[in-house]
Amino acid sequence: MAEIELNTKIFRKDNLDIVYSITGKKFLNGILHYKLKSENSEEIFLSEHAINDRFVTEAKHCEQPKNSVSRLFTKIIKNGYIIGKSNEK
């Protein structure tokens, strides 16, 4: 993965609701580390390997197809689901 630019938003893969911003970069022991900051946390440093393993950038997040729940709900709506009533006609 290419080096991530400052002020880029990244999302945790296991919880896409948690957003971090890259606020700094630093080489520690020859490994690139990123300084991350979220709305409700203090700044932390994580290695580029941890970032690549656990996070996805905003660009990659937007490229991903919608999740299966959304597709399922779309199919239900297309088949005539009306809120508060059953699908039976």
Number of C-alpha atoms within 10 A of each C-alpha: 7 6 9 15 13 14 13 14 19 24 20 17 16 10 10 12 9 13 19 22 20 20 18 16 19 14 10 9 7 7 11 15 20 25 17 24 19 16 10 9 9 8 16 14 18 14 17 18 13 12 21 13 11 14 20 19 20 13 11 11 16 10 9 8 9 10 8 9 9 11 12 11 12 12 12 13 13 9 10 12 16 11 8 6 8 9 12 7 6
